[in-house]
Amino acid sequence: MDPLIAASMIFTLILVVLIGGFIVLFPVTRRLGKALEVYLDQKRNDA
């Protein structure tokens, strides 16, 4: 296989994984952040 073709395929695969990972993880981190904020507010109000 031509090294240029292999490098292009690897670059494209890495780019797709990075963009897909960001799209998947962004809502998850927002939801976890909101849950953590609620937990800390409850803990602060109990003390």
Secondary structure, 3 states (H helix, E strand, C coil): CCHHHHHHHHHHHHHHHHHHHHHHHHHHHHHHHHHHHHHHHHHHHHC
